[in-house]
Structures are given as C-alpha cells and as structure tokens.
Amino acid sequence: MIPSDHFVRFYNEAFKFLDKAGSRHLEEFWREIGKHQERHCLELFRTKGLKGMQEYWERIAIEENCSLEIKLHNGYLEFDMKKCPSLSKALDNDASCFERYCDHCPGWVSQILNKAGYWMVYDLLDRKKPQCCLRIYENSDAAARKEQELLQSGHTIVVTNLRGEDKEDV
C-alpha cells in the first residue's frame, strides 16, 4: 500500500495536471473517485441514512488520523474537521499545494449524497487552512437556509449539491 504522504503528493500533482488541461478534466476525475467510493458507502447511506454516514466517517477519521467531530442532529449530520491530515500534508509539500486541493472532497461526496437522496452544504472555510465543515441534510429547504446563512455571514467557499442534476429517488 502506498504511504499516505506519497498518496497526497500524487493527488496534489494529479489535480494540478488535470486542471491545467481544463477544469472539466479535474471534475471528471473527482466524479470517477465518487464512482469508486460508491462501492464503499452508497448502500450504507441509503439504508441507514445519517446514522450510516456517521458510522462511515467515524471509521475514516480513525483510518486517516483526522482531528474531527461528527455530530448527529435532528435532520442533519455535522462533520467539523479540526485538522485535515490530507491538506496538512499537501501544504507541507515542496512542490506547492494545488490551490483547489480541498475541492476534491465535495467533488466526490456530492454525487454520492445525490444518489442517496441527501443535501450537502460544505463550508471549506479557507483553502490554506486544514479545516472545513460539512453538513448533510435530509431536507433541501434546511440545506438552502444553511447555505444562505453562511453566505450572508461572509463565508465565501460554500459548496452544495442543491442544484445537482443527478439527484435520485431513494
């Protein structure tokens, strides 16, 4: 298995290469990552909903040594990344960090949530600090309200799947 330091550096350079060829290539790559990840979590998300998402990301937090808090609320799941190990490694890279490195998470997560029937509001906070906050809602109106609240309070890097085209019925 490839060490995580090498994997993050590969990802970082692959993102730069694909973006240089055109952002659509990078977005296609993230969609392919999402298709692969579906095998690991889509059925869990569909059958167990927010609780299944909590289980999945709690396991990932241990595997990837993330400093994060995951809280299940009534109607939504909150994922508060205190220190992302992936971005931390990308920032500590002599080849420089790809400026949109953080976008790969919502890039693959959004399509799985679309297929599972959930709504994402991903607050990336700052692409140069290894922190973010993901909220996943059962209700699109609640997600839209949160998106507006964040944007009105000055948050500028908010990604949602509210206008996603591949939403499926659960």
C-alpha positions in Angstrom: 0.0 0.0 0.0 1.3 3.5 -0.8 2.2 5.6 2.2 -0.3 8.5 2.8 2.4 11.1 2.3 3.1 9.8 -1.2 -0.6 9.4 -2.0 -1.4 13.0 -1.0 1.6 14.3 -3.1 0.3 12.2 -6.1 -3.2 13.6 -5.7 -1.9 17.1 -5.4 0.2 16.8 -8.6 -2.6 14.9 -10.5 -5.0 17.7 -9.6 -2.6 20.4 -11.0 -2.0 18.4 -14.2 -5.7 17.8 -14.8 -6.7 21.4 -14.0 -4.1 22.7 -16.4 -5.7 20.7 -19.2 -9.1 22.2 -18.2 -11.2 22.2 -15.1 -13.7 19.8 -16.7 -10.9 17.1 -16.6 -10.4 17.6 -12.9 -14.2 17.5 -12.2 -14.4 14.2 -14.3 -11.6 12.8 -12.2 -13.5 13.6 -9.0 -16.6 12.0 -10.4 -14.6 8.8 -11.1 -13.4 8.9 -7.5 -17.0 9.2 -6.4 -18.0 6.2 -8.5 -15.3 4.2 -6.8 -16.4 5.4 -3.3 -20.0 4.4 -4.0 -18.9 0.8 -3.6 -17.8 1.6 -0.1 -20.6 3.7 1.2 -23.7 4.3 -1.0 -25.7 1.4 0.2 -24.9 2.2 3.8 -26.0 5.8 3.2 -29.2 4.6 1.6 -30.1 2.0 4.2 -29.0 3.7 7.4 -29.2 7.4 6.4 -27.5 10.0 8.5 -26.5 7.3 11.1 -24.8 5.3 8.3 -22.9 8.4 7.2 -21.8 9.0 10.8 -20.6 5.4 11.0 -18.7 5.7 7.7 -16.9 9.0 8.6 -16.1 7.9 12.1 -14.3 4.9 10.6 -12.5 7.1 8.1 -11.5 9.5 10.9 -9.6 6.7 12.6 -8.1 5.3 9.4 -6.9 8.7 8.2 -6.0 10.0 11.6 -8.3 13.0 11.3 -9.0 15.5 14.0 -12.7 16.0 13.6 -16.0 16.0 15.4 -19.1 14.3 14.0 -22.5 15.1 15.5 -25.8 13.7 14.5 -28.6 16.3 14.9 -32.3 16.1 14.2 -32.5 16.2 10.4 -28.8 16.7 9.7 -25.2 15.4 10.3 -22.4 17.9 11.1 -18.9 17.0 10.2 -16.4 19.5 11.7 -12.9 18.9 10.5 -10.5 20.5 13.0 -7.3 19.5 11.2 -7.4 17.7 7.9 -4.4 15.4 7.5 -4.6 15.4 3.7 -4.5 19.2 3.3 -1.9 19.5 6.0 0.4 17.1 4.0 -0.4 18.9 0.7 0.6 22.3 2.3 3.8 20.8 3.7 5.0 20.0 0.1 8.0 21.4 -1.6 6.1 21.3 -4.9 3.4 23.7 -3.6 -0.2 22.8 -2.8 -2.8 22.9 -5.6 -5.0 26.0 -4.9 -8.2 24.0 -5.1 -7.0 20.9 -3.3 -9.9 21.0 -0.8 -12.5 20.8 -3.6 -11.9 17.1 -4.2 -13.9 16.2 -1.1 -17.2 17.9 -2.2 -16.2 16.9 -5.7 -16.8 13.2 -4.9 -19.1 13.4 -1.9 -21.8 15.4 -3.6 -22.6 12.8 -6.2 -23.0 10.0 -3.6 -25.2 12.2 -1.5 -27.3 13.0 -4.6 -27.8 9.3 -5.2 -28.6 8.6 -1.6 -31.2 11.5 -1.5 -29.4 13.9 0.8 -28.4 17.6 0.6 -24.9 18.8 1.3 -23.6 22.2 2.5 -19.8 22.1 2.5 -18.1 25.1 4.1 -14.5 24.9 3.1 -13.7 28.0 5.3 -10.2 28.7 3.9 -8.3 26.6 1.3 -5.0 27.3 3.0 -6.1 26.1 6.5 -6.8 22.4 7.0 -10.3 22.9 8.4 -13.8 22.6 7.0 -17.4 21.9 8.0 -19.7 19.6 6.1 -23.4 19.4 7.0 -25.7 16.8 5.4 -29.4 17.4 5.5 -32.4 15.2 5.0 -34.4 18.3 3.8 -33.4 20.5 0.9 -35.1 23.6 2.4 -33.0 23.3 5.6 -29.8 22.9 3.5 -30.8 26.0 1.4 -31.3 28.0 4.6 -27.9 27.0 5.9 -26.3 27.9 2.7 -27.8 31.4 2.7 -26.9 31.8 6.4 -23.3 31.0 5.7 -23.1 33.3 2.6 -24.8 36.2 4.4 -22.3 35.9 7.3 -19.3 36.2 4.9 -18.4 32.6 4.2 -17.2 32.6 0.6 -16.2 29.0 -0.2 -19.6 27.1 0.3 -20.3 24.2 -2.0 -23.7 22.5 -2.2 -25.5 19.9 -4.2 -28.7 21.8 -4.0 -28.7 22.3 -7.8 -27.4 18.8 -8.5 -28.6 17.3 -11.7 -28.1 13.6 -10.8 -30.5 13.5 -7.8 -32.1 10.1 -7.5 -35.1 8.9 -5.6 -34.4 6.8 -2.5 
